Each structure stands twice: as C-alpha cells, then as structure tokens.
Amino acid sequence: MMKWISNAVVKWLKHKRPLPRTPLSDFERIRHEIKPCDVILVEGRSRVSDVIKLITQSNWSHAFMYIGRLHDIEDPQLRERLGNHYTGNPDKQLIIESELGMGTVVRPLTVYEGEHLRICRPRGLGFSDSQKVVSHVISRLGDDYNVRQIFDLARFLFPWTVMPRKWRSSLFSKRPGENTQTVCSTMIAEAFGHIQFPLLPLVKREAGSGFQLYMRNPKLCTPSDFDYSPYFDIIKYPFLDFHQQSDQRLLPWQGASALSAEEREMYINIPEDLKKLNDDTQ
C-alpha cells in the first residue's frame, strides 16, 4: 500500500506541463557543440521542478552531465559498466542524471529535445581530468534519488525564524546507506570535487598575499550554482540566433500572429503596444 502511495505521489510530482510551441534553445546546435563533461541545466516543467525553483530562487531546476557516446569512454571497465545500464544504440549521445522516480540513470540526450537548456562548461579542464569526472558519475549509476535532501536544503535556506532550530538539517551528517542516494546537482558537484575543480569555493586570505580555498559542501549545491560559478563558461544556443542580424530593429518584431490573453500579461507587441506603454508613462 505504501509503495502504491509513494508511486502515485512521484507520478503526480513529475507531471509536466506541455512543451512551448517555440523552444528557447536550438537543440540541434546544442547536440553538435556539446562536449563530454559539460553540465547542462534544464528549466523543468514538472511540479517537483516548481518546488526546486521556489527553494533555490532560480529558473534552473535540474542538471545533468553529458558523457559522449559509448565509444567515447576510453576505460574498458567503465564502458562495460555503462553498457550494463544502457543497451541502446551505441552511437547515441548519452547523459547521466539523477531524477526523482528513477535514481541515477544513463539516457539519450534526445530526451531533452525541445526543453530550455543551457551549457555550463568547466573552464580549462583537460581531457584526462574530464575522463575522471565522467568516471565518477558513471560510478554512481543505480543510486537512488535522495528526496530528503531536497527538504534538507529547504530547511537550510529558510531563516531559523521560519524553521524551528530543533528541525536540524542533516546536510552535514552521515547515516548508513546515505552514500547510495543523491540528487542531480550534488552528484555532479561531487564529481568535480573528486578532481578538486572549484564550483563556488570559499576563498580565505592567508597572512601575506596567499589564499586558501575551501570546497563547498556538495549537498548544498543547486543547478543554478553551475550558472553562477566563475569557473564555468556559459554557452547559449537560442532557437532564433539574433546575432546574425546587423541591427536589432531588423528582427521579426511584426507579423500576422497575435498574443493570447494569458500571453498579453507578460509580453507586448511592437510597435503598437510599445507606443501605448510609452504614452502611459509620460
């Protein structure tokens, strides 16, 4: 009975709104430009995504890592382990992610076609270290999704005046079986921590002119941290690449289409609505 209830709750939380008719990202270009070890952020459309967005105060609710194709993995043992979890076309581009209801899994990149995506690329990372990062995420395949950690993160981010102090966070404690559970951003942050690559470290000045870095607890990392980190380059491939236009006024601001009532709450039509807006502010 409890398992049925749990499955029903997970199904309800994972229910997604329909994809927008026009995507924000050019998936084909992302697919051709992406590199192994890139972190991809997703603006999720599910109820659990909305919870994560609320907790983290960011539009990015999910993160996964691109690992390349099966034959891109040099280590034969890693390829074999990956093959135990993925039996599809070996030429498919693959990702590893940790998601509610599935745990840590390997899937084709194409499952995110049509979604709003952003590439976060670790700056200056060499091939050898990138393979170590990929190796680490492959080693986590099969781990369960740590739902409790989401609520722990919420408790940590809310002020103590809202959350009673007796509701102590378990973020820094260890319990039996804990290392077999994770969430998307924690798994990826741990992988980069494995090679001492910084995400959002604490930088402390030492006596003289020296500095010391302290790695952030991976359990406190959220998808938006990869977007915010100065050590990751942000790469965007919009569905409509406006950089090809020499003047922004040449963009297709006018046409035969019309805004719906709901869309009009957030968007305006140029030039008619813009002129009205200017008249109202004068």
C-alpha positions as CSV (number, residue, x, y, z in Angstrom):
1,M,0.0,0.0,0.0
2,M,2.8,2.4,1.0
3,K,4.6,1.7,-2.2
4,W,1.5,2.4,-4.3
5,I,1.0,5.7,-2.5
6,S,4.7,6.6,-3.0
7,N,4.5,5.8,-6.7
8,A,1.3,7.9,-7.0
9,V,2.9,10.9,-5.3
10,V,6.0,10.6,-7.5
11,K,3.9,10.4,-10.6
12,W,1.9,13.5,-9.5
13,L,5.1,15.4,-8.8
14,K,6.7,14.5,-12.1
15,H,3.6,15.5,-14.2
16,K,4.9,18.0,-16.8
17,R,3.2,21.0,-18.5
18,P,3.2,20.9,-22.3
19,L,6.3,22.0,-24.2
20,P,6.2,25.5,-25.6
21,R,5.3,25.7,-29.2
22,T,8.5,27.5,-30.0
23,P,11.5,26.4,-27.9
24,L,14.0,28.8,-26.5
25,S,17.0,26.6,-27.3
26,D,18.4,25.3,-30.6
27,F,18.6,21.7,-29.7
28,E,20.3,20.7,-33.0
29,R,23.1,23.1,-32.4
30,I,23.5,22.1,-28.8
31,R,23.7,18.5,-29.9
32,H,26.5,19.3,-32.3
33,E,28.5,21.6,-30.0
34,I,28.2,19.8,-26.7
35,K,31.4,18.2,-25.2
36,P,31.8,15.3,-22.7
37,C,31.9,16.7,-19.1
38,D,29.6,19.6,-20.0
39,V,26.9,20.3,-17.4
40,I,23.5,21.0,-18.9
41,L,20.9,23.0,-17.0
42,V,17.2,22.4,-17.6
43,E,14.3,24.7,-16.9
44,G,11.9,22.0,-15.8
45,R,8.2,21.8,-16.4
46,S,7.0,19.5,-13.6
47,R,5.6,20.1,-10.2
48,V,8.8,19.0,-8.5
49,S,10.7,21.4,-10.7
50,D,8.5,24.2,-9.5
51,V,9.3,23.2,-5.9
52,I,13.1,23.2,-6.6
53,K,12.8,26.6,-8.4
54,L,11.0,28.0,-5.3
55,I,13.6,26.7,-2.9
56,T,16.6,27.8,-5.0
57,Q,15.1,31.0,-6.3
58,S,16.2,30.1,-9.8
59,N,14.6,29.1,-13.1
60,W,17.0,26.1,-13.4
61,S,15.5,23.1,-11.7
62,H,17.7,20.2,-13.0
63,A,21.2,19.5,-14.1
64,F,22.7,16.5,-16.0
65,M,26.1,15.7,-17.4
66,Y,26.9,14.9,-21.0
67,I,29.3,11.9,-21.2
68,G,29.5,11.5,-25.0
69,R,28.8,8.3,-26.9
70,L,29.6,4.8,-25.6
71,H,32.8,4.5,-27.7
72,D,34.0,7.9,-26.2
73,I,34.7,6.2,-22.9
74,E,38.3,5.1,-23.1
75,D,38.4,2.8,-20.0
76,P,37.1,-0.7,-21.0
77,Q,35.8,-1.4,-17.5
78,L,33.9,1.9,-17.5
79,R,32.4,1.1,-20.9
80,E,31.4,-2.3,-19.6
81,R,29.7,-0.7,-16.5
82,L,28.0,1.8,-18.7
83,G,26.8,-0.9,-21.0
84,N,25.2,-2.7,-18.1
85,H,22.9,0.3,-17.6
86,Y,22.4,1.2,-21.3
87,T,21.6,-1.3,-24.0
88,G,20.5,1.1,-26.7
89,N,22.2,2.4,-29.9
90,P,26.0,2.8,-29.1
91,D,26.1,5.8,-31.4
92,K,23.6,7.8,-29.3
93,Q,24.8,10.8,-27.4
94,L,24.4,9.9,-23.7
95,I,23.8,11.8,-20.4
96,I,23.9,10.8,-16.8
97,E,21.4,12.3,-14.4
98,S,19.8,11.7,-11.0
99,E,16.0,12.2,-11.1
100,L,13.0,11.6,-8.9
101,G,11.4,8.2,-9.5
102,M,14.4,6.9,-11.5
103,G,17.5,7.4,-9.4
104,T,20.8,7.9,-11.2
105,V,20.5,6.7,-14.8
106,V,22.0,7.0,-18.2
107,R,19.7,8.2,-21.0
108,P,20.0,9.6,-24.6
109,L,20.4,13.3,-24.8
110,T,17.4,13.4,-27.1
111,V,15.0,13.0,-24.1
112,Y,15.5,16.8,-23.6
113,E,14.8,17.9,-27.1
114,G,12.5,20.9,-27.0
115,E,13.4,21.9,-23.5
116,H,15.1,25.2,-22.4
117,L,18.7,24.2,-21.9
118,R,22.0,25.9,-21.0
119,I,25.5,24.5,-21.3
120,C,27.9,25.1,-18.4
121,R,31.4,24.1,-19.5
122,P,34.3,23.8,-16.9
123,R,36.9,26.3,-17.9
124,G,40.3,24.9,-18.9
125,L,39.5,21.3,-17.9
126,G,41.9,18.9,-19.6
127,F,40.9,15.7,-21.2
128,S,42.4,13.4,-18.5
129,D,40.5,15.2,-15.7
130,S,37.3,15.3,-17.8
131,Q,37.5,11.5,-18.1
132,K,37.9,11.2,-14.3
133,V,34.8,13.3,-13.8
134,V,32.9,11.2,-16.3
135,S,34.2,8.1,-14.5
136,H,32.8,9.4,-11.2
137,V,29.3,10.0,-12.5
138,I,29.3,6.5,-14.1
139,S,30.2,5.0,-10.8
140,R,27.0,6.5,-9.3
141,L,24.7,4.7,-11.8
142,G,22.0,2.9,-9.9
143,D,22.0,5.2,-6.9
144,D,18.6,6.2,-5.5
145,Y,17.3,9.8,-5.7
146,N,17.6,11.4,-2.2
147,V,14.2,13.1,-1.8
148,R,15.1,14.0,1.8
149,Q,18.0,16.1,0.7
150,I,15.6,18.5,-1.1
151,F,13.7,19.2,2.1
152,D,17.0,19.4,4.0
153,L,18.1,22.1,1.5
154,A,14.9,23.9,2.0
155,R,15.4,23.9,5.8
156,F,18.9,25.2,5.3
157,L,17.9,28.0,3.0
158,F,14.9,29.2,5.1
159,P,15.7,31.5,8.0
160,W,15.6,30.0,11.5
161,T,12.7,32.3,12.4
162,V,10.6,30.4,9.9
163,M,12.0,26.9,10.5
164,P,12.4,26.0,14.2
165,R,16.0,25.3,15.2
166,K,15.1,21.9,16.6
167,W,14.5,20.8,12.9
168,R,18.2,20.4,12.5
169,S,19.4,19.9,8.9
170,S,21.1,16.5,8.2
171,L,23.2,18.0,5.4
172,F,26.4,17.5,7.2
173,S,25.6,14.3,9.0
174,K,26.2,10.7,7.7
175,R,23.9,7.8,8.1
176,P,24.1,4.2,7.0
177,G,23.2,3.9,3.3
178,E,23.5,7.6,2.7
179,N,26.2,7.2,0.0
180,T,23.8,5.3,-2.2
181,Q,21.4,8.3,-2.5
182,T,22.0,11.6,-4.3
183,V,20.3,14.4,-6.3
184,C,21.3,15.8,-9.7
185,S,23.5,18.8,-8.7
186,T,25.1,17.0,-5.7
187,M,26.2,14.1,-7.8
188,I,27.8,16.5,-10.4
189,A,29.4,18.7,-7.8
190,E,30.9,15.6,-6.1
191,A,32.4,14.5,-9.5
192,F,34.2,17.9,-9.9
193,G,35.2,17.9,-6.3
194,H,36.8,14.5,-7.0
195,I,39.4,16.3,-9.1
196,Q,39.5,19.4,-6.9
197,F,37.8,21.6,-9.6
198,P,36.2,24.6,-7.9
199,L,32.5,25.4,-8.2
200,L,31.7,28.0,-5.6
201,P,34.5,27.7,-3.1
202,L,35.1,29.8,0.0
203,V,38.3,31.9,-0.6
204,K,40.1,33.0,2.5
205,R,43.1,35.3,2.5
206,E,46.1,34.0,4.4
207,A,48.8,36.0,6.1
208,G,50.8,37.8,3.4
209,S,49.4,37.6,-0.1
210,G,48.3,33.9,-0.1
211,F,44.8,32.4,-0.4
212,Q,43.2,29.2,0.6
213,L,40.2,27.6,-0.9
214,Y,37.5,25.6,0.9
215,M,35.3,23.4,-1.2
216,R,31.6,23.9,-0.8
217,N,29.6,21.0,0.7
218,P,28.2,19.3,-2.5
219,K,24.9,18.7,-0.7
220,L,24.3,22.5,-0.7
221,C,24.9,22.8,-4.4
222,T,22.0,23.6,-6.7
223,P,21.6,23.5,-10.5
224,S,21.9,27.3,-10.7
225,D,25.4,27.2,-9.0
226,F,26.9,26.0,-12.2
227,D,25.4,29.0,-14.0
228,Y,26.7,31.4,-11.2
229,S,30.1,29.9,-10.9
230,P,33.0,31.9,-12.4
231,Y,34.8,28.7,-13.2
232,F,32.2,27.5,-15.7
233,D,31.7,29.1,-19.1
234,I,28.1,29.7,-20.1
235,I,27.1,28.7,-23.6
236,K,23.7,29.5,-25.1
237,Y,22.3,28.5,-28.4
238,P,19.0,30.3,-28.8
239,F,16.3,28.9,-31.2
240,L,16.5,32.2,-33.1
241,D,20.1,33.4,-33.3
242,F,19.7,37.1,-33.4
243,H,23.5,37.7,-33.6
244,Q,23.2,37.1,-37.4
245,Q,21.3,40.4,-37.7
246,S,23.4,43.6,-38.0
247,D,20.7,45.7,-36.3
248,Q,18.2,44.5,-33.7
249,R,15.5,46.6,-35.4
250,L,15.6,44.2,-38.3
251,L,14.4,41.3,-36.1
252,P,10.9,39.9,-36.9
253,W,9.0,42.0,-34.4
254,Q,6.0,42.4,-36.7
255,G,3.8,39.7,-38.2
256,A,0.4,38.2,-38.6
257,S,0.3,36.2,-35.3
258,A,-1.4,37.5,-32.2
259,L,-0.9,37.2,-28.4
260,S,-3.3,35.2,-26.3
261,A,-4.9,36.8,-23.3
262,E,-2.5,34.9,-21.0
263,E,0.5,35.9,-23.1
264,R,-0.5,39.6,-23.0
265,E,0.0,39.6,-19.3
266,M,3.8,39.1,-19.9
267,Y,4.5,40.3,-23.4
268,I,3.8,43.3,-25.6
269,N,3.5,43.7,-29.3
270,I,6.0,46.0,-31.1
271,P,5.4,48.7,-32.1
272,E,1.7,49.2,-31.2
273,D,1.8,48.2,-27.5
274,L,5.2,49.8,-27.0
275,K,3.8,53.2,-28.1
276,K,0.9,52.8,-25.7
277,L,3.3,51.9,-22.9
278,N,5.4,55.0,-23.6
279,D,2.3,57.2,-23.7
280,D,1.1,55.8,-20.3
281,T,4.5,56.6,-18.7
282,Q,4.6,60.2,-19.9
